[in-house]
Amino acid sequence: MFHQKYILIALAFFIIASFSYLAILENNQHQIKNSWFLYFENITDNSPNFMIENYSENTDFSWEIFADDILVQQNTAQILNKNKKSVTIDKPLGGQSIKIIVSHSEEKKEIYKNFE
């Protein structure tokens, strides 16, 4: 009976230590550092509006919008760290497809959308 108490206490200690360690690892994996994201606001409709989320220290972004490989719009914005910006495209772009290229520092990301 005496040894069973020690075994249960040791088992409880190891379970709590394991869960704590896994919680710390999971928390560290979810912290986004020095990165940014580009995506369409609504991928299912024909809207060309897109979002830029910034998790880096550099706040300067520029983008170019191509309709059927023809440059139709370009612009810049400053997006603070841990913020996002919705980019609304006012005028009709025409064409069957659009390509959006966003530049940030020396990195570029592209997204595409086909209209039917």
N, CA, C and O atoms as CSV, one atom per row, in Angstrom:
chain,resi,resn,atom,element,x,y,z
A,1,MET,N,N,0.824,-1.195,0.000
A,1,MET,CA,C,0.000,0.000,0.000
A,1,MET,C,C,0.862,1.251,0.000
A,1,MET,O,O,0.543,2.242,-0.657
A,2,PHE,N,N,1.952,1.191,0.741
A,2,PHE,CA,C,2.847,2.338,0.841
A,2,PHE,C,C,3.486,2.650,-0.516
A,2,PHE,O,O,3.614,3.819,-0.878
A,3,HIS,N,N,3.885,1.629,-1.264
A,3,HIS,CA,C,4.527,1.822,-2.569
A,3,HIS,C,C,3.522,2.295,-3.624
A,3,HIS,O,O,3.889,3.004,-4.562
A,4,GLN,N,N,2.272,1.907,-3.470
A,4,GLN,CA,C,1.255,2.337,-4.419
A,4,GLN,C,C,1.058,3.851,-4.361
A,4,GLN,O,O,0.832,4.482,-5.393
A,5,LYS,N,N,1.139,4.436,-3.174
A,5,LYS,CA,C,1.018,5.891,-3.036
A,5,LYS,C,C,2.132,6.597,-3.798
A,5,LYS,O,O,1.878,7.565,-4.513
A,6,TYR,N,N,3.364,6.119,-3.650
A,6,TYR,CA,C,4.491,6.729,-4.356
A,6,TYR,C,C,4.358,6.578,-5.875
A,6,TYR,O,O,4.701,7.484,-6.634
A,7,ILE,N,N,3.869,5.452,-6.287
A,7,ILE,CA,C,3.682,5.226,-7.729
A,7,ILE,C,C,2.617,6.177,-8.275
A,7,ILE,O,O,2.807,6.756,-9.345
A,8,LEU,N,N,1.511,6.349,-7.567
A,8,LEU,CA,C,0.451,7.254,-8.006
A,8,LEU,C,C,0.925,8.713,-8.004
A,8,LEU,O,O,0.616,9.466,-8.928
A,9,ILE,N,N,1.658,9.104,-6.990
A,9,ILE,CA,C,2.182,10.473,-6.918
A,9,ILE,C,C,3.178,10.716,-8.052
A,9,ILE,O,O,3.142,11.764,-8.696
A,10,ALA,N,N,4.059,9.758,-8.293
A,10,ALA,CA,C,5.033,9.900,-9.377
A,10,ALA,C,C,4.332,9.948,-10.728
A,10,ALA,O,O,4.701,10.745,-11.591
A,11,LEU,N,N,3.333,9.107,-10.916
A,11,LEU,CA,C,2.585,9.094,-12.169
A,11,LEU,C,C,1.868,10.427,-12.390
A,11,LEU,O,O,1.902,10.975,-13.492
A,12,ALA,N,N,1.223,10.945,-11.352
A,12,ALA,CA,C,0.540,12.247,-11.460
A,12,ALA,C,C,1.543,13.356,-11.780
A,12,ALA,O,O,1.261,14.227,-12.602
A,13,PHE,N,N,2.701,13.326,-11.141
A,13,PHE,CA,C,3.733,14.326,-11.415
A,13,PHE,C,C,4.182,14.272,-12.879
A,13,PHE,O,O,4.278,15.311,-13.532
A,14,PHE,N,N,4.453,13.083,-13.394
A,14,PHE,CA,C,4.902,12.946,-14.783
A,14,PHE,C,C,3.821,13.343,-15.787
A,14,PHE,O,O,4.130,13.904,-16.838
A,15,ILE,N,N,2.575,13.060,-15.476
A,15,ILE,CA,C,1.483,13.479,-16.363
A,15,ILE,C,C,1.378,15.000,-16.392
A,15,ILE,O,O,1.246,15.591,-17.464
A,16,ILE,N,N,1.435,15.634,-15.234
A,16,ILE,CA,C,1.366,17.112,-15.182
A,16,ILE,C,C,2.568,17.723,-15.879
A,16,ILE,O,O,2.416,18.698,-16.616
A,17,ALA,N,N,3.754,17.178,-15.668
A,17,ALA,CA,C,4.955,17.699,-16.327
A,17,ALA,C,C,4.860,17.521,-17.843
A,17,ALA,O,O,5.263,18.412,-18.590
A,18,SER,N,N,4.343,16.404,-18.301
A,18,SER,CA,C,4.208,16.155,-19.743
A,18,SER,C,C,3.222,17.120,-20.378
A,18,SER,O,O,3.498,17.686,-21.436
A,19,PHE,N,N,2.067,17.311,-19.737
A,19,PHE,CA,C,1.079,18.242,-20.271
A,19,PHE,C,C,1.611,19.674,-20.278
A,19,PHE,O,O,1.350,20.419,-21.223
A,20,SER,N,N,2.335,20.063,-19.266
A,20,SER,CA,C,2.920,21.409,-19.231
A,20,SER,C,C,3.919,21.602,-20.364
A,20,SER,O,O,3.911,22.628,-21.045
A,21,TYR,N,N,4.772,20.614,-20.555
A,21,TYR,CA,C,5.770,20.678,-21.635
A,21,TYR,C,C,5.093,20.764,-22.997
A,21,TYR,O,O,5.507,21.564,-23.837
A,22,LEU,N,N,4.067,19.961,-23.234
A,22,LEU,CA,C,3.352,20.002,-24.511
A,22,LEU,C,C,2.620,21.333,-24.707
A,22,LEU,O,O,2.554,21.836,-25.829
A,23,ALA,N,N,2.076,21.902,-23.648
A,23,ALA,CA,C,1.403,23.200,-23.754
A,23,ALA,C,C,2.384,24.303,-24.126
A,23,ALA,O,O,2.058,25.183,-24.922
A,24,ILE,N,N,3.576,24.258,-23.556
A,24,ILE,CA,C,4.600,25.253,-23.894
A,24,ILE,C,C,5.034,25.104,-25.345
A,24,ILE,O,O,5.175,26.102,-26.052
A,25,LEU,N,N,5.247,23.872,-25.800
A,25,LEU,CA,C,5.618,23.643,-27.197
A,25,LEU,C,C,4.533,24.125,-28.155
A,25,LEU,O,O,4.836,24.761,-29.164
A,26,GLU,N,N,3.296,23.830,-27.851
A,26,GLU,CA,C,2.177,24.240,-28.709
A,26,GLU,C,C,2.065,25.762,-28.762
A,26,GLU,O,O,1.808,26.326,-29.825
A,27,ASN,N,N,2.251,26.414,-27.647
A,27,ASN,CA,C,2.195,27.871,-27.610
A,27,ASN,C,C,3.300,28.482,-28.461
A,27,ASN,O,O,3.052,29.450,-29.180
A,28,ASN,N,N,4.505,27.943,-28.398
A,28,ASN,CA,C,5.620,28.459,-29.193
A,28,ASN,C,C,5.400,28.254,-30.684
A,28,ASN,O,O,5.839,29.079,-31.485
A,29,GLN,N,N,4.739,27.189,-31.069
A,29,GLN,CA,C,4.499,26.931,-32.479
A,29,GLN,C,C,3.468,27.877,-33.058
A,29,GLN,O,O,3.495,28.152,-34.257
A,30,HIS,N,N,2.557,28.385,-32.234
A,30,HIS,CA,C,1.510,29.265,-32.728
A,30,HIS,C,C,1.921,30.733,-32.764
A,30,HIS,O,O,1.156,31.572,-33.241
A,31,GLN,N,N,3.079,31.050,-32.285
A,31,GLN,CA,C,3.537,32.433,-32.349
A,31,GLN,C,C,4.165,32.669,-33.711
A,31,GLN,O,O,5.164,32.042,-34.065
A,32,ILE,N,N,3.571,33.579,-34.472
A,32,ILE,CA,C,4.050,33.882,-35.818
A,32,ILE,C,C,5.105,34.974,-35.692
A,32,ILE,O,O,4.865,36.024,-35.095
A,33,LYS,N,N,6.275,34.709,-36.264
A,33,LYS,CA,C,7.354,35.677,-36.170
A,33,LYS,C,C,7.911,35.976,-37.551
A,33,LYS,O,O,8.196,35.067,-38.330
A,34,ASN,N,N,8.062,37.255,-37.842
A,34,ASN,CA,C,8.718,37.735,-39.045
A,34,ASN,C,C,8.156,37.084,-40.307
A,34,ASN,O,O,8.889,36.496,-41.102
A,35,SER,N,N,6.837,37.203,-40.469
A,35,SER,CA,C,6.192,36.629,-41.632
A,35,SER,C,C,5.018,37.510,-42.042
A,35,SER,O,O,4.599,38.390,-41.289
A,36,TRP,N,N,4.494,37.268,-43.237
A,36,TRP,CA,C,3.306,37.974,-43.696
A,36,TRP,C,C,2.523,37.061,-44.616
A,36,TRP,O,O,3.066,36.114,-45.185
A,37,PHE,N,N,1.226,37.358,-44.757
A,37,PHE,CA,C,0.325,36.485,-45.492
A,37,PHE,C,C,-0.494,37.282,-46.493
A,37,PHE,O,O,-0.838,38.440,-46.259
A,38,LEU,N,N,-0.794,36.644,-47.602
A,38,LEU,CA,C,-1.568,37.246,-48.679
A,38,LEU,C,C,-2.658,36.262,-49.080
A,38,LEU,O,O,-2.373,35.093,-49.340
A,39,TYR,N,N,-3.916,36.729,-49.133
A,39,TYR,CA,C,-5.013,35.849,-49.531
A,39,TYR,C,C,-6.214,36.678,-49.981
A,39,TYR,O,O,-6.339,37.854,-49.638
A,40,PHE,N,N,-7.096,36.041,-50.758
A,40,PHE,CA,C,-8.331,36.689,-51.179
A,40,PHE,C,C,-9.300,36.733,-50.006
A,40,PHE,O,O,-9.336,35.821,-49.180
A,41,GLU,N,N,-10.096,37.818,-49.941
A,41,GLU,CA,C,-11.090,37.939,-48.874
A,41,GLU,C,C,-12.126,36.831,-48.974
A,41,GLU,O,O,-12.460,36.185,-47.982
A,42,ASN,N,N,-12.625,36.622,-50.177
A,42,ASN,CA,C,-13.625,35.574,-50.386
A,42,ASN,C,C,-13.246,34.825,-51.647
A,42,ASN,O,O,-13.341,35.359,-52.751
A,43,ILE,N,N,-12.826,33.614,-51.482
A,43,ILE,CA,C,-12.328,32.849,-52.627
A,43,ILE,C,C,-13.463,32.311,-53.499
A,43,ILE,O,O,-13.224,31.944,-54.649
A,44,THR,N,N,-14.687,32.257,-52.982
A,44,THR,CA,C,-15.780,31.639,-53.724
A,44,THR,C,C,-16.514,32.594,-54.662
A,44,THR,O,O,-17.184,32.133,-55.586
A,45,ASP,N,N,-16.413,33.893,-54.458
A,45,ASP,CA,C,-17.118,34.814,-55.355
A,45,ASP,C,C,-16.160,35.414,-56.377
A,45,ASP,O,O,-14.985,35.048,-56.420
A,46,ASN,N,N,-16.651,36.323,-57.191
A,46,ASN,CA,C,-15.837,36.937,-58.239
A,46,ASN,C,C,-15.178,38.236,-57.792
A,46,ASN,O,O,-14.759,39.037,-58.627
A,47,SER,N,N,-15.084,38.449,-56.507
A,47,SER,CA,C,-14.464,39.659,-55.982
A,47,SER,C,C,-12.942,39.523,-56.007
A,47,SER,O,O,-12.397,38.512,-55.563
A,48,PRO,N,N,-12.253,40.551,-56.533
A,48,PRO,CA,C,-10.784,40.513,-56.530
A,48,PRO,C,C,-10.164,41.094,-55.258
A,48,PRO,O,O,-8.941,41.194,-55.166
A,49,ASN,N,N,-10.981,41.476,-54.280
A,49,ASN,CA,C,-10.462,42.071,-53.037
A,49,ASN,C,C,-9.602,41.063,-52.288
A,49,ASN,O,O,-9.911,39.873,-52.237
A,50,PHE,N,N,-8.511,41.567,-51.705
A,50,PHE,CA,C,-7.585,40.677,-51.013
A,50,PHE,C,C,-7.118,41.278,-49.701
A,50,PHE,O,O,-7.312,42.465,-49.437
A,51,MET,N,N,-6.492,40.429,-48.873
A,51,MET,CA,C,-6.016,40.828,-47.550
A,51,MET,C,C,-4.516,40.626,-47.465
A,51,MET,O,O,-3.964,39.703,-48.063
A,52,ILE,N,N,-3.862,41.505,-46.709
A,52,ILE,CA,C,-2.453,41.357,-46.374
A,52,ILE,C,C,-2.361,41.410,-44.850
A,52,ILE,O,O,-2.810,42.374,-44.229
A,53,GLU,N,N,-1.779,40.374,-44.251
A,53,GLU,CA,C,-1.549,40.341,-42.804
A,53,GLU,C,C,-0.059,40.432,-42.559
A,53,GLU,O,O,0.721,39.692,-43.158
A,54,ASN,N,N,0.339,41.337,-41.680
A,54,ASN,CA,C,1.749,41.566,-41.415
A,54,ASN,C,C,2.108,41.136,-39.995
A,54,ASN,O,O,1.488,41.569,-39.023
A,55,TYR,N,N,3.116,40.281,-39.896
A,55,TYR,CA,C,3.658,39.872,-38.599
A,55,TYR,C,C,5.170,40.097,-38.592
A,55,TYR,O,O,5.905,39.387,-37.904
A,56,SER,N,N,5.625,41.077,-39.351
A,56,SER,CA,C,7.050,41.391,-39.410
A,56,SER,C,C,7.255,42.838,-38.990
A,56,SER,O,O,6.297,43.596,-38.836
A,57,GLU,N,N,8.499,43.206,-38.808
A,57,GLU,CA,C,8.815,44.570,-38.379
A,57,GLU,C,C,8.743,45.563,-39.539
A,57,GLU,O,O,8.490,46.747,-39.317
A,58,ASN,N,N,8.958,45.105,-40.761
A,58,ASN,CA,C,8.885,45.971,-41.934
A,58,ASN,C,C,7.418,46.232,-42.265
A,58,ASN,O,O,6.630,45.292,-42.376
A,59,THR,N,N,7.051,47.497,-42.424
A,59,THR,CA,C,5.648,47.850,-42.624
A,59,THR,C,C,5.312,48.236,-44.053
A,59,THR,O,O,4.153,48.531,-44.344
A,60,ASP,N,N,6.279,48.244,-44.951
A,60,ASP,CA,C,6.058,48.722,-46.321
A,60,ASP,C,C,5.692,47.579,-47.264
A,60,ASP,O,O,6.417,46.591,-47.377
A,61,PHE,N,N,4.557,47.733,-47.936
A,61,PHE,CA,C,4.081,46.762,-48.909
A,61,PHE,C,C,3.744,47.489,-50.202
A,61,PHE,O,O,3.302,48.638,-50.185
A,62,SER,N,N,3.954,46.817,-51.308
A,62,SER,CA,C,3.504,47.335,-52.600
A,62,SER,C,C,2.897,46.179,-53.372
A,62,SER,O,O,3.302,45.029,-53.206
A,63,TRP,N,N,1.919,46.491,-54.221
A,63,TRP,CA,C,1.289,45.438,-54.995
A,63,TRP,C,C,0.985,45.898,-56.402
A,63,TRP,O,O,0.832,47.085,-56.688
A,64,GLU,N,N,0.904,44.898,-57.272
A,64,GLU,CA,C,0.542,45.096,-58.671
A,64,GLU,C,C,-0.575,44.118,-58.997
A,64,GLU,O,O,-0.554,42.963,-58.572
A,65,ILE,N,N,-1.558,44.606,-59.766
A,65,ILE,CA,C,-2.680,43.761,-60.152
A,65,ILE,C,C,-2.673,43.650,-61.673
A,65,ILE,O,O,-2.665,44.654,-62.386
A,66,PHE,N,N,-2.675,42.420,-62.148
A,66,PHE,CA,C,-2.669,42.133,-63.578
A,66,PHE,C,C,-3.990,41.464,-63.951
A,66,PHE,O,O,-4.431,40.530,-63.281
A,67,ALA,N,N,-4.618,41.946,-65.027
A,67,ALA,CA,C,-5.795,41.294,-65.600
A,67,ALA,C,C,-5.374,40.750,-66.951
A,67,ALA,O,O,-4.985,41.506,-67.841
A,68,ASP,N,N,-5.452,39.446,-67.101
A,68,ASP,CA,C,-4.986,38.772,-68.323
A,68,ASP,C,C,-3.572,39.215,-68.689
A,68,ASP,O,O,-3.299,39.539,-69.845
A,69,ASP,N,N,-2.678,39.227,-67.710
A,69,ASP,CA,C,-1.256,39.571,-67.860
A,69,ASP,C,C,-1.000,41.011,-68.296
A,69,ASP,O,O,0.072,41.310,-68.821
A,70,ILE,N,N,-1.961,41.904,-68.089
A,70,ILE,CA,C,-1.792,43.334,-68.372
A,70,ILE,C,C,-1.903,44.078,-67.047
A,70,ILE,O,O,-2.883,43.916,-66.319
A,71,LEU,N,N,-0.898,44.894,-66.734
A,71,LEU,CA,C,-0.898,45.648,-65.483
A,71,LEU,C,C,-2.043,46.659,-65.497
A,71,LEU,O,O,-2.101,47.516,-66.379
A,72,VAL,N,N,-2.955,46.565,-64.526
A,72,VAL,CA,C,-4.099,47.473,-64.474
A,72,VAL,C,C,-4.085,48.373,-63.244
A,72,VAL,O,O,-4.757,49.404,-63.224
A,73,GLN,N,N,-3.328,47.993,-62.224
A,73,GLN,CA,C,-3.314,48.819,-61.014
A,73,GLN,C,C,-2.086,48.482,-60.188
A,73,GLN,O,O,-1.648,47.332,-60.147
A,74,GLN,N,N,-1.527,49.503,-59.525
A,74,GLN,CA,C,-0.467,49.275,-58.553
A,74,GLN,C,C,-0.585,50.307,-57.456
A,74,GLN,O,O,-1.082,51.413,-57.670
A,75,ASN,N,N,-0.118,49.928,-56.268
A,75,ASN,CA,C,-0.271,50.816,-55.127
A,75,ASN,C,C,0.670,50.359,-54.013
A,75,ASN,O,O,1.306,49.310,-54.113
A,76,THR,N,N,0.747,51.154,-52.963
A,76,THR,CA,C,1.566,50.823,-51.794
A,76,THR,C,C,0.746,51.076,-50.530
A,76,THR,O,O,-0.264,51.779,-50.554
A,77,ALA,N,N,1.200,50.494,-49.443
A,77,ALA,CA,C,0.542,50.723,-48.147
A,77,ALA,C,C,1.521,50.406,-47.037
A,77,ALA,O,O,2.490,49.670,-47.223
A,78,GLN,N,N,1.249,50.974,-45.891
A,78,GLN,CA,C,1.992,50.635,-44.681
A,78,GLN,C,C,1.036,49.877,-43.766
A,78,GLN,O,O,-0.053,50.348,-43.440
A,79,ILE,N,N,1.478,48.694,-43.365
A,79,ILE,CA,C,0.672,47.848,-42.488
A,79,ILE,C,C,1.529,47.541,-41.263
A,79,ILE,O,O,2.583,46.913,-41.373
A,80,LEU,N,N,1.076,47.981,-40.117
A,80,LEU,CA,C,1.837,47.802,-38.887
A,80,LEU,C,C,1.912,46.331,-38.490
A,80,LEU,O,O,1.120,45.506,-38.946
A,81,ASN,N,N,2.877,46.024,-37.635
A,81,ASN,CA,C,3.060,44.661,-37.145
A,81,ASN,C,C,1.792,44.183,-36.423
A,81,ASN,O,O,1.191,44.928,-35.648
A,82,LYS,N,N,1.401,42.952,-36.683
A,82,LYS,CA,C,0.224,42.302,-36.107
A,82,LYS,C,C,-1.076,42.962,-36.542
A,82,LYS,O,O,-2.065,42.926,-35.810
A,83,ASN,N,N,-1.083,43.567,-37.733
A,83,ASN,CA,C,-2.280,44.162,-38.305
A,83,ASN,C,C,-2.513,43.578,-39.684
A,83,ASN,O,O,-1.637,42.939,-40.267
A,84,LYS,N,N,-3.712,43.811,-40.193
A,84,LYS,CA,C,-4.016,43.380,-41.549
A,84,LYS,C,C,-4.759,44.489,-42.273
A,84,LYS,O,O,-5.389,45.352,-41.662
A,85,LYS,N,N,-4.665,44.437,-43.587
A,85,LYS,CA,C,-5.309,45.457,-44.416
A,85,LYS,C,C,-6.119,44.766,-45.491
A,85,LYS,O,O,-5.642,43.850,-46.161
A,86,SER,N,N,-7.339,45.214,-45.644
A,86,SER,CA,C,-8.186,44.749,-46.724
A,86,SER,C,C,-8.007,45.701,-47.898
A,86,SER,O,O,-8.195,46.909,-47.756
A,87,VAL,N,N,-7.646,45.162,-49.048
A,87,VAL,CA,C,-7.456,45.973,-50.248
A,87,VAL,C,C,-8.676,45.764,-51.130
A,87,VAL,O,O,-8.917,44.667,-51.635
A,88,THR,N,N,-9.442,46.838,-51.305
A,88,THR,CA,C,-10.642,46.794,-52.123
A,88,THR,C,C,-10.322,47.348,-53.501
A,88,THR,O,O,-9.770,48.441,-53.631
A,89,ILE,N,N,-10.669,46.597,-54.510
A,89,ILE,CA,C,-10.421,47.016,-55.882
A,89,ILE,C,C,-11.723,47.588,-56.414
A,89,ILE,O,O,-12.710,46.870,-56.575
A,90,ASP,N,N,-11.715,48.902,-56.689
A,90,ASP,CA,C,-12.934,49.623,-57.033
A,90,ASP,C,C,-13.419,49.343,-58.447
A,90,ASP,O,O,-14.563,48.937,-58.654
A,91,LYS,N,N,-12.550,49.559,-59.407
A,91,LYS,CA,C,-12.993,49.516,-60.792
A,91,LYS,C,C,-13.021,48.083,-61.314
A,91,LYS,O,O,-12.262,47.235,-60.844
A,92,PRO,N,N,-13.889,47.813,-62.279
A,92,PRO,CA,C,-13.886,46.475,-62.881
A,92,PRO,C,C,-12.585,46.256,-63.645
A,92,PRO,O,O,-12.117,47.134,-64.370
A,93,LEU,N,N,-12.023,45.093,-63.474
A,93,LEU,CA,C,-10.735,44.807,-64.083
A,93,LEU,C,C,-10.866,44.248,-65.488
A,93,LEU,O,O,-9.957,44.402,-66.304
A,94,GLY,N,N,-11.966,43.614,-65.774
A,94,GLY,CA,C,-12.109,42.952,-67.071
A,94,GLY,C,C,-11.205,41.739,-67.123
A,94,GLY,O,O,-10.414,41.501,-66.210
A,95,GLY,N,N,-11.321,40.986,-68.177
A,95,GLY,CA,C,-10.447,39.840,-68.333
A,95,GLY,C,C,-11.005,38.596,-67.688
A,95,GLY,O,O,-11.984,38.646,-66.943
A,96,GLN,N,N,-10.369,37.480,-67.983
A,96,GLN,CA,C,-10.793,36.181,-67.481
A,96,GLN,C,C,-10.062,35.780,-66.198
A,96,GLN,O,O,-10.539,34.916,-65.461
A,97,SER,N,N,-8.912,36.397,-65.925
A,97,SER,CA,C,-8.157,36.028,-64.738
A,97,SER,C,C,-7.402,37.243,-64.209
A,97,SER,O,O,-7.108,38.183,-64.948
A,98,ILE,N,N,-7.097,37.203,-62.924
A,98,ILE,CA,C,-6.263,38.241,-62.329
A,98,ILE,C,C,-5.108,37.583,-61.596
A,98,ILE,O,O,-5.196,36.451,-61.121
A,99,LYS,N,N,-4.038,38.328,-61.524
A,99,LYS,CA,C,-2.865,37.913,-60.754
A,99,LYS,C,C,-2.477,39.101,-59.889
A,99,LYS,O,O,-2.384,40.225,-60.383
A,100,ILE,N,N,-2.255,38.869,-58.626
A,100,ILE,CA,C,-1.871,39.919,-57.691
A,100,ILE,C,C,-0.500,39.562,-57.149
A,100,ILE,O,O,-0.292,38.475,-56.609
A,101,ILE,N,N,0.432,40.494,-57.299
A,101,ILE,CA,C,1.798,40.307,-56.808
A,101,ILE,C,C,2.041,41.343,-55.725
A,101,ILE,O,O,1.938,42.545,-55.971
A,102,VAL,N,N,2.362,40.881,-54.535
A,102,VAL,CA,C,2.640,41.768,-53.412
A,102,VAL,C,C,4.113,41.628,-53.041
A,102,VAL,O,O,4.630,40.522,-52.881
A,103,SER,N,N,4.779,42.786,-52.908
A,103,SER,CA,C,6.201,42.813,-52.548
A,103,SER,C,C,6.348,43.379,-51.143
A,103,SER,O,O,5.671,44.327,-50.746
A,104,HIS,N,N,7.262,42.757,-50.413
A,104,HIS,CA,C,7.539,43.164,-49.032
A,104,HIS,C,C,9.021,42.909,-48.801
A,104,HIS,O,O,9.461,41.760,-48.830
A,105,SER,N,N,9.788,43.952,-48.575
A,105,SER,CA,C,11.250,43.855,-48.507
A,105,SER,C,C,11.736,43.262,-49.820
A,105,SER,O,O,11.526,43.841,-50.886
A,106,GLU,N,N,12.381,42.113,-49.741
A,106,GLU,CA,C,12.853,41.471,-50.967
A,106,GLU,C,C,12.026,40.235,-51.313
A,106,GLU,O,O,12.385,39.476,-52.213
A,107,GLU,N,N,10.938,40.037,-50.610
A,107,GLU,CA,C,10.100,38.862,-50.822
A,107,GLU,C,C,8.848,39.242,-51.611
A,107,GLU,O,O,8.272,40.309,-51.397
A,108,LYS,N,N,8.431,38.360,-52.528
A,108,LYS,CA,C,7.212,38.561,-53.304
A,108,LYS,C,C,6.322,37.341,-53.157
A,108,LYS,O,O,6.789,36.204,-53.091
A,109,LYS,N,N,5.011,37.615,-53.106
A,109,LYS,CA,C,4.018,36.547,-53.092
A,109,LYS,C,C,2.981,36.851,-54.152
A,109,LYS,O,O,2.674,38.009,-54.432
A,110,GLU,N,N,2.445,35.787,-54.740
A,110,GLU,CA,C,1.456,35.941,-55.817
A,110,GLU,C,C,0.217,35.116,-55.487
A,110,GLU,O,O,0.300,34.033,-54.907
A,111,ILE,N,N,-0.947,35.668,-55.878
A,111,ILE,CA,C,-2.184,34.906,-55.823
A,111,ILE,C,C,-2.902,35.087,-57.154
A,111,ILE,O,O,-2.734,36.107,-57.823
A,112,TYR,N,N,-3.692,34.107,-57.532
A,112,TYR,CA,C,-4.379,34.095,-58.826
A,112,TYR,C,C,-5.855,33.796,-58.605
A,112,TYR,O,O,-6.245,33.136,-57.642
A,113,LYS,N,N,-6.668,34.311,-59.542
A,113,LYS,CA,C,-8.090,33.979,-59.515
A,113,LYS,C,C,-8.607,33.994,-60.942
A,113,LYS,O,O,-8.367,34.942,-61.691
A,114,ASN,N,N,-9.316,32.938,-61.312
A,114,ASN,CA,C,-9.948,32.856,-62.638
A,114,ASN,C,C,-11.418,33.150,-62.510
A,114,ASN,O,O,-12.068,32.694,-61.570
A,115,PHE,N,N,-11.959,33.920,-63.459
A,115,PHE,CA,C,-13.377,34.250,-63.487
A,115,PHE,C,C,-14.024,33.482,-64.620
A,115,PHE,O,O,-13.457,33.356,-65.705
A,116,GLU,N,N,-15.212,32.971,-64.362
A,116,GLU,CA,C,-15.901,32.207,-65.407
A,116,GLU,C,C,-17.241,32.808,-65.695
A,116,GLU,O,O,-17.973,32.304,-66.547
